[in-house]
Amino acid sequence: MTELDTAPQPPDLPAAWTPAEVEAELYQRWVDRGYFTADPGSDKPPFTIVLPPPNVNGSLHMGHALNHSVMDALTRRRRMQGYEVLWLPGTDHAGIATQNAVERSLAGEGLSRHDLGREKFVERVWEWREEVGGRILGQMRRLGDGVDWTRTRFTMDEGLSRAVQTIFKKMFDDGLIYQAERIINWCPRCQTALSDIEVDHSDDDGELVSIRYGDGENSIVVATTRAETMLGDTAVAVHPDDERYQHLIGTEVELPLTGRRIPIVADSHVDPKFGTGAVKVTPAHDPNDFEIGQRHGLPNLTIMDERATITAHGPFEGLDRFEARPAVVAALRAEGRIVAEKRPYVHAVGHCSRCDTVVEPRLSLQWWVKVEGIAAAASAAVRDGRTKIHPAELNKRYFDWTDNLHDWCISRQLWWGHRIPVWYGPDGEVVCVGPDDEAPSGEGWRQDEDVLDTWFSSGLWPFSTLGWPDETEDLKKFYPTTVLSTGYDILFFWVVRMMMFGLYAMGETQPFDHVFLHGLVRDQYGKKMSKSKGNGIDPLEWMDRYGADATRFTLLRGANPGSDLAVAEEWAAGSRNFTTKLWNATRFALSNGATVSRPLPARDELTAADRWILDALDELVSTVDTNFEAFQFSRACEALYSFTWDEFCDWYLEIAKVQIAEGRVEATQSVLGHVLDVLLRLLHPSIPFITETLWTALTGEESLVVASWPKAAGGERDEDARAQIEGLKKLVTEIRRFRSEQGVKPGQKVAGKVRGACCVGLVDQVPSVRSITRLTEPGDEFTVSATLEVGLPKGAVKVELDLSGAIDVVAERKRLEKDLAAAKKELEGTTKKLGNEAFLAKAPADVRAKIEERKAAAESDIIRINERLAALPEA
């Protein structure tokens, strides 16, 4: 324990930082004072972030905690820099996830949604949302999110529903929304189409069955992992240049079990090197086969219903797909059609992310967005620099999506969500209704049953939350938004769609100026966190144990653009230790009169240590600014950590003690106060709670949230002051090392002389060196028993120590002799191995190199230990 840890208690700060007792009250004070409420009438420049809306039924996980820490750091800094900051919060209705949650609740009552009917079921979902929908918002408060709670939005609230209906009608009228039969991801359990992000892929055990179609020279073999789908085959495809099948192209072959004859077509999509080079084509049950079918005008035969049950074909009718699979294989085997079977056969299988049911590709009539034109606009906005992606390396991935985007299926077969605003009339009429239009009524009119994909409404988030389609004050002031911060994993699913919608709806104005893409939070071994692996970490538990600041700082220290972040609990404990260090340092400084009430003295009235720490602080301001502007949060936090712990706490505070003891009180107190003032401002975006508490105690001001951000003064640095302190550091480090090698305990005071400091420009630092290394002034009986020489740029400093009485010579000699014996044994063993020709002939080069390193280390240890033994005084 150091003096820093046991400093007298300053009047306004308790002995220890206890986050649990402070954070909630402090956060509520910020909210009540309106610090986070944006003013559209302000003349300050705007800075806008819209929160990626978490699912209304969700809870805070590590990915959220990382992203929210990033956004809060960005907005707090900009607010301090004088911007009108709007950080707009809200939640997503999460169509399929929320509907499933409510259906599970109903199942507990022995009911299904069909028992209630659509209207009553939707009412039940709204009730459920009122009960659980605010959970994650409360957890955001715990983390310290400085969001504008007065503007909280929900993707199903009245304003956003109006925006959804407006843009749907506009796109419908412009021919960008249409209805068509296409292959989609279908969940037989949830009974709905799924977006790609709602499909989880895993490597599953299955079977690969090779089937012979036709007989004799005109037969052809195909392989499949889904044998039941052969009942819907309408062709076999081969590559047009595959010489093995040239004689079959354009002919027909009989499809086993059905009696149907199907053509053999040539298509360049087929890989002639994979399998037999021939593939079965089932256009209604495979996306690639559908494309082949479109190119060759093949019929689409749907052989399963929405529950993945076989709908025709005699003995297989009514069987579930997984029952039909072995039945079809058995029937083919009985006809001698099975050429080969491979079990198990590991292959990628898509599962519904909500219920884990195997997804079935299915031809279905759905609503689609025509993306070609709006995707090109989204691509152009990044290419011409209107929107900048950080890191720039992810531009390529963005362009891969925007330049190759397929039309987007936006309809879902659910009851919870934005219902598609299209009505069908008794005579085939189709009417799209806008928010200000009156829906058709009367006999025979009905509204489309489907709802919109959740990503449709969340794609409007940057402008719908600001009041669009109305020209609101918020929209005029805060759009385009400044920064979007989100994970790189939803670059396509959300970012691209917001870009497309924003540029379409807002007259080619980009929805955000910058897109910061952070990585995924992984466990300490780099593995993806999951419940099944048991390696997930709950950020709420970290906040309970270590506080919100420590949790945030741990995440921000690893927040590099585009890079995944590995975390472990010991790192959170390390961040807690950092906040403790900052707390104790500030308490010590305050107890010694640190103040901001007096201006800093002129530079020529300051000591070298004062000038050095002020220069280092100014460099820190520049470093933090540079890295924040580049979204390099990890580098900014590392610079803050290093300055706080190393430069300020470990060195300047120790020197400050000496300066105060020597009578340089007011100047040192002013420097201490100034450094803490600036440092706490710089740290505030990352660790807001502790910095607020310490800064208000230091300054007596209202709040750091609305304090000004420091500005770097620039100018020339005092190189002489820097050289003096670097020399002091080296001298202190070497004396500490030498003391340890001589067996002197860290707290033991030892008489010593420092010679030559004047010649190397360190004479002013000798009092600090003596204090930090616990060297007392030599008395009349001073005897030199150990000598250390430290080389510095301008020469050497010699330190003479009197160790008599400072160490137990007998015990130290005994310990050293034991270490010497071990070193000699190591030297003997390694020498013997390296002298063994048979060993050297067989041992790999890296093994020999390691043994040579061990030998060299043993030789060095023997010399060092012998020198220490020789330097020991007589017992």
N, C-alpha and C positions, 0 to 999 in steps of 0.2 A: 504493500500500500504506500502511495506517494503522498507528499504534502498536498498535492492537488486533490486527492480523494478525501483528505481530512481537513480541508480548509474551513475556517469559521463560517457559520451560516449567515448569508446576507439576509437582510430583513424581509424581503418580499418573496423569497424562494424557499420551499421546503428542502429537506436534506436530499430527497431522491425524486426522480421523475417517475410519476405513476400515471401512465396514460389513461387507464380505465377511469380514474377519478376526474379527469380533465376534459377528455376529447368531446363527449356528447354535449356538455354545457358550452364549451367553446364554439363548437360547430353551430349550435342553435343561436348563439349570440351573433355570429356572422350572418346567418339567415335573417334574423330579426332586424338587424341594422340595414338590411337591403344591399349588402355589398355585392351580391351575385345577380341582382336584378338589373337588366339592361335597359337603357333609355334610348329609344329610337330618335328622340329629339335632340340628343347630344351632338355637339360639334366635334367630338373626338373622332379619330379614325376608327372604323369598325374592325372588330376581330371576331369571327364567328366560327363556332364548331357545333355541329349537330351530333348528338350522342348516337352512335349505332344502337338502335333500339333493341334491348334484350327482350327475349320472350316474356310475355306477361306472366307466365307460370314458372319462370326460371328463378334461380338463385345465383348469387355472385360466385363465380369460379375464378381460377387463377388467370385465365385468359382475360376475363373482364377486369380483374384487379390490375393487370399489366396495362391494358388499354386505358382504363380510367385514370391510372396514375400518370400516364403520358399526357392525356388531355388536360388533367387538372394542372399539371406542371406548366403546360403551354399557356393556359388561360390565366393562371395566377401571374406568371411573368408579364404577359401582355397587359394585364390590368395595372400592374405596377409601372409599366412603361407609358401609361397614359392613354391606352386604347379603350374604346367602349366595347366591352367584352360581352358577348352572348354565347353561353354554352347551354344549348337547349336540350333538355332531357325528354325521355318518353319511352314507351314500351310498344312492342309489336304484338298483334293479336295471335300470331303463331297458329294459323288455321288448324292444321292436322294435329299438332302436338296438344293444343288446348282441347280440341274436340275429343281426342282420345282420353285425355285426363278426365273430362266430364263424363264420358261414356263409362269409364272404369268406376267412377263414383256412383253412377246409376246402376251399374251391374251389382254393386254391393247392396242395392235396394231391391234387386231382382227385376230391374227394368232395363229397357233398351231405349234408344232415342226414338225408335219407331212407335213405342208405346206412348210417348209424349206427343209426337207429331212435331213438325218443323218449328212452328211458332213457339210452342211451349219449351222445346229443347233450347232454342236460341235464348229465350228468357232465362233458362236455367244456367246457360253459359255466362250470361251477363252477371247473374247473382254470384256465380263462382269467381268471376273476375274481380268483383268487389271484395270478396273475402281474401283472395290470395294474391291479387294483382299488384299490390303495393309492397310485397315482401322485398323484392330486389331493390326497390327505390330506397327503402329504409337501410338496406345494407350499403348502398352507395353513400349515404350520409355517414356511416361509420368510417368509410375509407377517407372521407373528407372532400368528396366531389363538390366543387364550387359551381353547381349548375343553377340556372334560373328556374326555381321551382314554380314561379308564377306562370311559366309558359309550358308546363308539362303537357305532352301530347300523347295520344294513343291512336294507333293506326285505324281504329274503328270509331273514333269520335266523330262528331258531326262535321267539323271542318275538313278533316281528312277524307271522310266519305264523300263529301262534296267534290273534293279534288279528284278522287278516283273516278267518280262518275263523269266529271268534266273531261278528263283526258281520255277516258274510254270512248266517249262519243266523238271527240275530235279525231282520234285515231281511226275509229270505225268509219267516220265520214270521209277521211282521207285515204281510205283503202288500206290502212296499215294493220287493221284487226280484221281477221276473217275466220271462217269456220271450215275445217277440212278433216278428212280421215288421214291419220298418220300413226306411226308406231310411237308409243309412249311407254314410260315406266309405269307399271300398274301393280298396286298392292292388293292382292285378293282378300286380305283381311280387313284393311282400312277402306277398301272399295273406292279407291280414288287414284287418279294419276298422281305421279310424284315428280318433283323436280330432281335434277341430278344430285343436288346437295342433300336431298333426303334419302339418297341411296348409299348405303355403306357396302363396300366391296371387301370380301375376305376370300382367302384360299381354302376351299372346301374339298372334302373327299367326294368324288363322284365316280362315274364310269364313262369310258369311251368305247362306243360300240361301232364297229365297221359293218356296213350293210351292203349287200350286193343287189343292185337294181337291174332287172333284165337278166337275160341268159346268153350263154355262148359268147361269141366275139363281140356282140353288141351290148354286153353287160358292163356295168360301171360300178365302182365301189365308193361309197361315201362314208364319212365317220361323223358321229354326233354324240354329244353328252346329254341330249334331250330327245331320246328316241321317240317319245310320244308325239313330237311335233311333225314327224314324217307323214303323219296322216293329213297334214295340211300342205305338203309339198306341191308346188306347181311347176317345178323345173329342176334340172341339175345343171350347174354352171361349171365351166372349165375355162382356163386361160386361152385366149385366141391363138397364142403361139406355142401351146403345149402340143408337141408332135404326137404324143401318145393318144390323143383324143381327136385328132383332126378328122378322122373318118366318121366320128360320131356327131360332130357339130351339125345341127340342123335336123338330126333324126329324133325319134321319140323312143322312150323306154317305159316299160310298165312299172308303175309304182306298187310295190308289194302290199298285200292286205286290202287294197282298195279296188283293184281292177282298172284304175284310171291310167291313161297313158299321158306322160308329161314330156316336154321337149328338153333337149340338151342344148344349152345356149353358151355362147362364148362371151365372156365378160372379163375385162382387165382387172377388176377388183380381186379376182381369185389369185391366190399365191400358189403357183405350180409346185413350189418346194415344200409346202406344208401338207402333211398327210399323203393322201393319194393324188392330190392336185385337183380333185373333183369335190364340189360341195353341193349339198342339198339346198334348195331354195324354198323357204317358207315365208312368203312376203308378209303374212298377217301376224307373224310371231317372232320376227327378228329385224332389227333396224337396218342391218346391212343387206339382208335379203329383200327388204322392202325397196331399197334403192335399186337393187338389181331388177326387181319386178317392175319398177317404174320405167327403167330404161328399155325393158324388153316387152312391155305391155302384158305382163303376166296377171292372171286373176289372183285376187286375195281371198283365200279360204280361211275363215275364222273357225277354229275347231274347239275353242274353249269359251266358256262364258266368263262373266266378271268374277266368279269365284274359282276360276281355274279348273273347272269341271269339263270333261270332254262332252261335247254336245251332239256328236253323231258317230257314225262308223260302227254300227252293230254292237258287237260284244263289249266295246270300250265306252259306249255311251253311259254317262252318269258317273264315271270314275273320276276321282280326283287325279290331277296331273301326276302326283307321285305314286298313285296306285296304277295309273295307266302305263307308266314307264316300264316297270317289269313285265306287265301283261303284254305290251307291244313286243318287247324283246323276246318273251317266251313264244309268242305267235310267229315271229320272224325265225326264231331258232327251229321251230317245228317245220317250217317250210324250207329250211336249209339256207336261209338268207344271211345268217350271221357269219361273217368272215373272221372277225377277231373281237375279243372283249378284253378290256384292260380295267382292272379294279385293284386297289383304289386308283383313281385318276384325279390328281389335284388340279383344280382350275378355279379361276376367279368367278365368284358368284355374288350378285347384287342382293342386298337385303334391305328391307324397309327400315330406316333409322329409328322409327317410332315403335315398331312391334317385332322387328327382326324376321318377318316373313320373307321368304325368297320372292324377289320381284319378278314379275312376268312381263316381258315385252308384249305389247298387245296393240293391235290396230283398233283405233278408236276415233270417233268423231269428237273433236275438241276445238276450242278457240285458240287462235295463234296470233302472234305479233310478227308482222313482216319486218325483219330487222336490217335488211341490206342497206338502206339509205341512212337510217339513224345510227347504225353501227359504224358506217364510214365517217359520220360526223363525230362520233365519239373517238375514233382513231385520229382524226385530224386535229382535235383539240389538244391532244398530247403531243402530236408531232410538231405543231406550230408553237408549243410552249404556253398556251393558255392555262393548261393544267400540267403541273410538274409532279412526277412520281419519284418518291424517295424510298429505296435506293433506285437510281436510274437503271440499274441492271435489270429491274423487273419490267422495264418498258417493253422488252421483247415478248415477255409472257403476256402482257396486256395486248400487244398488237397481234399475237397469235390468236387471241380470242376475238378481238374486234374484226380482224381481217378474214376470219374463217367461221363466222357465227352462223348457225342455222336458225331458222325461225323458231320462236319461243312459244311453247305450249303454256297458256296462262289460265286454263280452266281446271278446276278441281271439283271432284264429285263429293262435296262436303256440304254441311249446313251452316257451319260457322265461318264467316268471312264476308267479303263484299260480294253480294250477289250480282251476277252479270246483268247489266241493265238493258236486256233485250227481251222484247215481247213478241210472241207469235200469235197471228190472227187465225180465225177459222177458215180463211180462204188462202192460207199460205203466206200471209203478210209477215214481214220481219221488220220490227221497229226498234231502233236504239233510242233510249230516252236519256236526256241530259238532266242535270240537277234541277233546272228550272222548267222542265217540260212536264206535262201531265201524262201519266202512264195511260195507255189504252185500257179501256174497261168494256165490259159487256160480255155476252155469252160467247164462249169459244176462245177468248183471249187468255193467254197464260204467259208467265214470266219464265225465262230459262232457269232451270233448276240448279245449275252449277254456280260455284263461287270462284273468285279470282285467286290465283296463286298469291301467297303471302308476299313474295318478292315483287309483285306488281305494285302494291301499295307502298311497300318500303322503298321501292325505287323512286318514289316521288318525295321522299322524306326531306331532302334539303330545301325544297321550296314549298311543299304542302304545309309543313310545320310553321312556315312564316306567313300563312294566310292565303296563298294562291288557291283558287284563281282570282281572288280579289287583289287589287293593288293596295296592299296595306302599308302602313308606315314601317312595320318590321321588314317587309319584303324589300322596300326601297332602301332601307338603311343597311340591312345585314345580308343581302344577297348580291353577288355570289358569296357563298361561305368561304372562309379562308383556308381551313385545314380539315381534311378528313383523316382520322386516325383509325386504322382497323388492321386486322390480320391479313397477311398475304393469301391465306387460304380462301378468302371470299372475294378475291380480286375480280373474278368473273361473275359469281353469283349475285353480288350486290353492287360493287363499284362500277362495273361496266354498265349495268342496267340504270344506275343513277345518272351516269354520264349520258346515256342515250335519251332518257326521259328529260333530263334537265336541258339539254341542247335543243330538243324538240319543242318543249313547252315554253322555254324562256328566250326564244329568239336568238339561239346560238350562243347565249351566255353560258359559260361553263358553270357547273354546280359548285365547284371548289377550285381554289388556286393551287393547292398542294394536296397530294395524297401521300400520307406516311404509312408505310406498310411494315408493321412489326412482325416478328416471328411467333412461333408457338411456344408456350411454356411447357417444358419437359422436366422429367425428374432428374436427379443428380447424375444419372448414368446416360442421359440423353434419350431415354425412352419416352414415348408418348404416354401421357397420363390417362388412365382408364379405371373405371370401377372394377372391371373383371380382373385386372392385374393387381389391384390393391395398392397402386402407387400414386393415387391422387392426393393432392394436398389442398385442404380447405383454407382459403385466405382468412376466413372468419376466425378459425382456430389460431392462426398466426397473430391476428389482431388481438385476440384475447390474451395470448401469452406475451407478445412483444410490443404491442401497440401498432396503430395504423402507420405511424411514421416509419418504423422499422420495416414493416411489410412493404410499403411503397418504395423505400430506398433500396431494398433488396432487389425488387423488380426493375427499377430504373437503372441500377448499376449494370444490368445485363441487356438493356433495351437498345440494341443496335438495329439500324434499318435492315429489314429483310432477313435477319438472323434469328434462329431459334434460341431460346433461353433455357438453360438448365438451372434448377434451383433445388436447394436442400434446406432443411430446418436449421442446420448449423449456420447457414449464411444469414438467415433471419436473426439468429442469436447474435451474430457478428454485427449486424446493423443496429440491434438493440444496444450492444456495447458502444457503438459509435455515438448513439444519442446520449448514452450515459456519460461518455467522455465530454461531449459538448456541454451537457448540463453541469458537470463538475467544473469544467473550465470557466464557464460563465459565472458560476457561483463564486469561484476563487477570485475572478477578476472583479466582481462586484464587491466582494468582501474587502478587497484592497483598493477600493475607491474608483474603479473604472467608470468613466463618465463621458457623456456626449455633450455636456453643458458648456464645455470650454472648447474653443477652436484648437486645432493642432498647432503646436509651435512651428516657427520657421524651420526649414530644413537644416540650417546651420546650427540650430539649437538642439538638434536630435542626436542621439547616439547612433553608432553604426548599426546596432541591432534594430533600433527604431526605423531607420531608413531602409534597412533590408526587408523588414516585415511589411512596410508600407509599399515598397516596390513589388514584393511578391504578391501582395493583395491586389495591386493594380493589374498585374499580369493575370491573376486569377479571374478578375472581372472580364478581361478580354477573352480568356480561354472559355469561360462559361458562355459568354455571348456567342462566340464563334460556333461552338458546338450545339447550342440550342437552335441557332438559325439553320444548322445543317441536320437537325433532328438526331444528333449524336448524343443521346441522353447518357449513355454509358460513359462516354469520355468526359462529359460535364460532371457527372457524379464522382468519377474517379479523381478528377482534379480537385473537387470540393473536399472529398475524403482525405486526400493526401495533404492538402494545405491545412485542414482543420487538425488532423491527428498529428502529422509530422512537424510541419513548420510552426504552427501556432501553439499547440498544446505541448509537444515534446521539447521545443526549443525556445520559442519566444517567451512563454510563460515562465520558464525556468530562469531566463535572463532577466525578465521583468522583476522577479523576486529580488535579485541582486541589486538592480538599479534602484528599487524602492528602498532597500536597506541602506544604500549608499547616499540616500537623500534626494535622488532624482524622482520625486514623487509626482508632482503635477503633470509633467511632460509624459511620464510613463502611464499615468492614469488616463490621459487624453488619448494616447496611442492605443492602449488597451480598449478603450471605449469605441474609438473609431473603427478598429479592426473588427470588433464584435458586431458593431452596427452594420457594417458592409457585409460581413460574412453571414449573418443571420438573414439579411435580405436575399443574398444569393442562394441560401439553402431553403428559403421559404417555399418555393414552388415544389420542391421534392419532399420536404418534411414540414408541413405547415403547422402542426399542433405545437410541437416543442419550440419551434422558432418564434411563434406568436407569443408564447408564454415568456420566453427569455427576453425577447426584444422589447416587449411592453414593460418588463421589469427594468431593463437597462435604460430605456428612453423616456418612459412615462407617457409615451404617445398612445393614440387611439388603437391602431391595429396595423399590423404588417400587410394585411390584405389590400389596404388602400395606401400604403406607403410607396415612395418612389423607388424605382429600380436604380441601382448604382451605375455610374458611367465611368469608364476607364479614362484616366487623365492622360495616359500616354506619356510621351517625352522620354528623355534619356534615363536610364537606370544608373544608380550609384554602384559602379563596379567595385570600387574600393570597399564599400560596406558589404557587398555580397562576398567578396574575397575574404574579408575578415570573418564573417559568420561561417563560411564554408571551411576556413581554417580551424575555427573553434569546434565545428562539428567533427572534423577529422581527429583533432587532438583529443576531444572528449571520448570519442568512440574508441580510439586506440588505448587511452588510459583505462577505460572500463574493461576492455578486452584483457589488457595486461593484468589488471587487478584480479579478474576472474581466473586467469591462468596461474596467478600466484596463490590462489586459494583464499583470497580476501572476500568476505561476504559483502553483498551489495550495500548494506546499510552501515558497514564498518568505516569509521573515520580513520584516515591514515595520514601521518605527517609526510609532507612532500615539498620539494622545490621544483619550480618550473624555470628552466634556464634557456635563454635565447629568444624569448617571445618578442623582445624589442626589435631584434634583427629581422624578424619575419612579419612585422607589422601587427602583432597580436597583443601588444602590451596592455591595451585597453580591455582586452577580453580575458585576461588572466583571472580577475576576481570571479567571473562567471564560470570559467573552467574549474577553478578550485571548488566553488560551491556545488556545481553539478556533479563533480567526480568525488566529492567528499574528501578533499585534501585539506588538512589543517596546516596552519603555519608551523614551521619547524621550531622546536625549542632548543635549549642549550645542549641537550643530550642527543640531538639528532644524529643518527648513524645511517649512512647510505647502505641499504641491504639489497636493493633492486633498482636497476636503471633501465629506462625506456627512451629510445630515440625515435621521434616521429618526423618523417620527411614531408616538407611542405613546399609549394612552388618557389618560395623565396629563400629556402634554407631549411635547417632542421631545428627542432625544439627537443631539448633533453629534459626528461622528468626523472627526478631522483626520489625514491620512496624509502621510508624507514618502516619496515614491516615487523620490527620487534614488538611482540605482544599483539600483533594484528592477526596472526594465524597460529594454529597449533602445529608447530614445526614437525613434531614427531608423527602426528596423524597425516600431515600433508606428505611427508617423505614416504610413509608407508603406502599411501594411495598412489603416489607417482611410481614407486617401485613396482607395484602391482600392474600399473598401466604399461611400464617398461617391459615387464616379463611377457605380457600379452602381445606387445608389438614385436618383440624378438621372436616369439613363437610364430606369428604371422609371417615374418620375414623368412624364417627357416622353411616354413611350409611352401610358400610361393617360390622360393629359390629352388627348392627340390623339384617342384613340378616343372619349372622352366628349364631345369637341367635334364629332364627325362626325355630322351629322344623319341621313344615310342609314343609318349603322350603328345609331344609336339607334332608328330607325324599325323595323328588322327584328329587332334583338336581343331575345330573351326577357328578362323582368324579372330572372330569377335570374342571367343572364349579366351584365346591366348592374350588378347588385348586387355581384357578385364583382369586377368591374373597379373599382368605386368603393371597395371594401374594399382592393384592391391600391394604389390611389392614396393612400388615407389612411395605409396602412402605410408607403409610400415617404416621404410627408411627415414622418411621425413619425421614421423612420430618419434622415432628413437633419438634423433638429433634434438628435437624440441624438448622431449622429456629430460634428456641428459642436461640440457642447458638450464632447465628449471631446477633440477636437483642441485646443480652446481651453485645456483644463485641463492638457494635456501641458506638462511643463517644457521649457525650451530645451535643445536637444541640446548 
